[in-house]
Amino acid sequence: MSAPYEVRYWLSLSSRKPIQLRDLDGLTTSDAAHILGVSEGTVKAQVSRARSKLKRLITGVKKERLT
């Protein structure tokens, strides 16, 4: 299993689903919104927040490994 698939489990389910559909499954924002039953704007916001959280988490792990 590659790293992107593993780190997604660092997110809550509500944060994980939009980023999984968009970035890992390759669906469009429109398709992801339809599946999740939310607006496209909501999916975009959720994906953005999830990416930011993953970035913070990954950065934290890298810093811990350096110390």
Phi, psi and omega in degrees: 000133183277163185305314181303326180285332179281315184291341179298335180286354174285346182263155173293161181302320181293332176275330185286319187301311181298319182289328177294313181298315183285305191270327183263321179271346175077021179282158174285163177300319179299314180295318179298318179298317180298314180298318183278347180072033180228174179283162177299322178299322178294317178298315180300317180294317180296318179295317179299314179296319180295318178297318179296318180295316178300319179299315178297317180296315181294319178298319178297319179295317180298319180294321179296323181289335180280339182266000000 
